[in-house]
Amino acid sequence: MVIGGGTAGVRLAQRLAATAPAGTVNLTLLGEEPHAPYNRVLLAEVLAGRYGPEVIALPPVPGGERRGVRAVRIDRADRLVRCADGGVVPYDRLILATGSNPVLPPLRGLRRPDHDGLPEGVHAFRTMDDCLALSAAVRPGTRAVVIGGGLLGVSAARALAERGAQVVLAQQGQHLMERQLDRAGSRLLRNQLEAWGVEVHTECRVRGLVRTADDTRVAAVELADGFRLDAELTVLACGVRPRTGLARAAGLDVRRGVVVDDELRTSDPSIHAIGDCVEHDERLYGLAGAALEQADVLARLLTVDPSARYTGTRSLTRLTLGALAPGARPDGPSEASPDALPEVAPEVPLDVAAFGETTPLPGDDTVQLTDATRGTYRKVVVRGDRLVGGVLLGDLATVGTLARAWEDDVPLPPTTPLLHLLTPDGGS
Ligand SMILES: Cc1cc2nc3c(=O)[nH]c(=O)nc-3n(C[C@H](O)[C@H](O)[C@H](O)COP(=O)(O)OP(=O)(O)OC[C@H]3O[C@@H](n4cnc5c(N)ncnc54)[C@H](O)[C@@H]3O)c2cc1C
């Protein structure tokens, strides 16, 4: 039985159906969300109005899934899962694929003792329901504030701008997408967002939410220096935290995530865990690539290859920030960019890919190419004879070759000039 009908749970169900000998697996997949399973990575495309929700549906789960059902307790002694609707599902083997929850920042005015959910006008950006609610609330000219300048915040800001909203992105850190990009890459990304009409503030801490006079909804966001930004819509994109409540209540070993070994087994040998909820080798991933790889390894391990092991994922982060419909924001960027890096035309989508260590250590070699005319930036970091990281913006022609060299962790050819790593033919 699998709890969680997201990226990891659905992939596992598909792989088990494909590899298990007929009749050997009787799978129940429980998912709390009422929608058909979908590709979460593409939610911003739905918010942008580029795709309908049905376009991002995942391939059907063989045997179907039980939707809109939340597991509320694991009874390990009797091997039962109890559901919010009163249902009880027995299991021989249980797989937790419960994903993560959005982090709610400690903002004044966010939580109220008499109210469980988020205040009116404030949205998280994690689920299809979040996305549909945001989509219903946004209109051309809506004043929106996105709190958080990581991958989620950047995607949400771009999508809302594409819908014609006046977007301010407030990022507490020094630059955008700090986990993935180096400073120069992040500056180019900022230029692009500004060209799309998003007002970007870095090193900008939000301290509270301000309600309307009649106290029915949030109307503004208050910054640490007291300045108030009008906000008909506020999006919280402040990171995610593994969803571990069920596992913890069942007495499983939980640190930051549900602790698993190389067989993706929790501290109870009949319970496995995969995806965002997992902590493996003291690492949390929070990325689709790792969730898929864990699901693939576990499916093999449970069916055809008991010796299969998960030893970690070297996962590439890839994102396409789509084109702004011409004329959607006729007033253009809010301020001229102070950066020397190129601005790209608003109609052109920006592809971003990053992997590994993008900031060199002393002694590392760095190769960097900036093309001001085409608005591209490419950089790789090499340590000894290994590629340890890279950032590509605007031109992803070499991403496949680079990602393979990094994932395989093999020595780079000694005779190839490093510059050739950034050319599509690898210098051949
Ligand atoms: C907007 C957005 C953009 C993203 N973009 C990227 C990207 O570009 N690249 C990338 O690598 N990653 C990206 N991610 C992260 C990626 O989506 C996750 O890493 C991936 O979905 C993790 O898969 P999962 O199955 O572990 O969790 P999820 O896909 O979150 O699925 C978990 C499911 O379990 C259900 N569930 C939880 N508890 C219960 C319960 N008790 N009972 C029943 N059901 C339950 C949840 O409702 C949910 O449907 C993005 C995420 C978001 C939100």
The ligand as an SDF file (V2000), in Angstrom:
LIG
                    3D

 53 58  0  0  0  0  0  0  0  0999 V2000
    5.2120   24.8020   -8.0340 C   0  0  0  0  0  0  0  0  0  0  0  0
    6.3020   23.7830   -7.8950 C   0  0  0  0  0  0  0  0  0  0  0  0
    7.3360   23.7450   -8.8280 C   0  0  0  0  0  0  0  0  0  0  0  0
    8.3440   22.8090   -8.7120 C   0  0  0  0  0  0  0  0  0  0  0  0
    9.3190   22.7930   -9.6470 N   0  0  0  0  0  0  0  0  0  0  0  0
   10.2900   21.8600   -9.5750 C   0  0  0  0  0  0  0  0  0  0  0  0
   11.3120   21.8050  -10.5720 C   0  0  0  0  0  0  0  0  0  0  0  0
   11.3580   22.6360  -11.4780 O   0  0  0  0  0  0  0  0  0  0  0  0
   12.2430   20.8280  -10.4810 N   0  0  0  0  0  0  0  0  0  0  0  0
   12.2070   19.9080   -9.4670 C   0  0  0  0  0  0  0  0  0  0  0  0
   13.0520   19.0150   -9.4320 O   0  0  0  0  0  0  0  0  0  0  0  0
   11.2630   19.9250   -8.5000 N   0  0  0  0  0  0  0  0  0  0  0  0
   10.3240   20.8990   -8.5230 C   0  0  0  0  0  0  0  0  0  0  0  0
    9.3460   20.9230   -7.5470 N   0  0  0  0  0  0  0  0  0  0  0  0
    9.3980   19.9400   -6.4480 C   0  0  0  0  0  0  0  0  0  0  0  0
    8.7260   18.6200   -6.8600 C   0  0  0  0  0  0  0  0  0  0  0  0
    7.4300   18.8860   -7.2680 O   0  0  0  0  0  0  0  0  0  0  0  0
    8.7430   17.6500   -5.6680 C   0  0  0  0  0  0  0  0  0  0  0  0
   10.0800   17.3720   -5.3290 O   0  0  0  0  0  0  0  0  0  0  0  0
    8.0270   16.3400   -5.9980 C   0  0  0  0  0  0  0  0  0  0  0  0
    6.6810   16.5700   -6.3210 O   0  0  0  0  0  0  0  0  0  0  0  0
    8.0990   15.3780   -4.7950 C   0  0  0  0  0  0  0  0  0  0  0  0
    7.3060   14.2770   -5.0320 O   0  0  0  0  0  0  0  0  0  0  0  0
    6.5820   13.5080   -3.8180 P   0  0  0  0  0  0  0  0  0  0  0  0
    5.7660   12.4260   -4.4380 O   0  0  0  0  0  0  0  0  0  0  0  0
    7.5530   13.1870   -2.7690 O   0  0  0  0  0  0  0  0  0  0  0  0
    5.6170   14.6000   -3.1740 O   0  0  0  0  0  0  0  0  0  0  0  0
    4.3090   15.2370   -3.7950 P   0  0  0  0  0  0  0  0  0  0  0  0
    4.3860   15.3240   -5.2790 O   0  0  0  0  0  0  0  0  0  0  0  0
    4.0580   16.4680   -3.0050 O   0  0  0  0  0  0  0  0  0  0  0  0
    3.1680   14.1860   -3.4560 O   0  0  0  0  0  0  0  0  0  0  0  0
    2.7980   13.8650   -2.1360 C   0  0  0  0  0  0  0  0  0  0  0  0
    1.3120   13.5690   -2.1440 C   0  0  0  0  0  0  0  0  0  0  0  0
    0.9850   12.8850   -0.9420 O   0  0  0  0  0  0  0  0  0  0  0  0
   -0.2720   13.3400   -0.4850 C   0  0  0  0  0  0  0  0  0  0  0  0
   -0.3700   13.0590    0.9470 N   0  0  0  0  0  0  0  0  0  0  0  0
    0.4010   13.5370    1.9360 C   0  0  0  0  0  0  0  0  0  0  0  0
    0.0090   13.0540    3.1330 N   0  0  0  0  0  0  0  0  0  0  0  0
   -1.0580   12.2470    2.8770 C   0  0  0  0  0  0  0  0  0  0  0  0
   -1.9140   11.4810    3.6870 C   0  0  0  0  0  0  0  0  0  0  0  0
   -1.7600   11.4320    5.0160 N   0  0  0  0  0  0  0  0  0  0  0  0
   -2.9070   10.7610    3.1080 N   0  0  0  0  0  0  0  0  0  0  0  0
   -3.0750   10.7870    1.7560 C   0  0  0  0  0  0  0  0  0  0  0  0
   -2.2870   11.5170    0.9230 N   0  0  0  0  0  0  0  0  0  0  0  0
   -1.2910   12.2360    1.4860 C   0  0  0  0  0  0  0  0  0  0  0  0
   -0.2160   14.8250   -0.7940 C   0  0  0  0  0  0  0  0  0  0  0  0
   -1.5210   15.3810   -0.7930 O   0  0  0  0  0  0  0  0  0  0  0  0
    0.4450   14.8260   -2.1720 C   0  0  0  0  0  0  0  0  0  0  0  0
   -0.4980   14.7310   -3.1910 O   0  0  0  0  0  0  0  0  0  0  0  0
    8.3390   21.8810   -7.6180 C   0  0  0  0  0  0  0  0  0  0  0  0
    7.3080   21.9330   -6.6740 C   0  0  0  0  0  0  0  0  0  0  0  0
    6.2980   22.8690   -6.8040 C   0  0  0  0  0  0  0  0  0  0  0  0
    5.2020   22.9190   -5.7590 C   0  0  0  0  0  0  0  0  0  0  0  0
  1  2  1  0
  2  3  1  0
  2 52  2  0
  3  4  2  0
  4  5  1  0
  4 50  1  0
  5  6  2  0
  6  7  1  0
  6 13  1  0
  7  8  2  0
  7  9  1  0
  9 10  1  0
 10 11  2  0
 10 12  1  0
 12 13  2  0
 13 14  1  0
 14 15  1  0
 14 50  1  0
 15 16  1  0
 16 17  1  0
 16 18  1  0
 18 19  1  0
 18 20  1  0
 20 21  1  0
 20 22  1  0
 22 23  1  0
 23 24  1  0
 24 25  2  0
 24 26  1  0
 24 27  1  0
 27 28  1  0
 28 29  2  0
 28 30  1  0
 28 31  1  0
 31 32  1  0
 32 33  1  0
 33 34  1  0
 33 48  1  0
 34 35  1  0
 35 36  1  0
 35 46  1  0
 36 37  1  0
 36 45  1  0
 37 38  2  0
 38 39  1  0
 39 40  1  0
 39 45  2  0
 40 41  1  0
 40 42  2  0
 42 43  1  0
 43 44  2  0
 44 45  1  0
 46 47  1  0
 46 48  1  0
 48 49  1  0
 50 51  2  0
 51 52  1  0
 52 53  1  0
M  END
$$$$
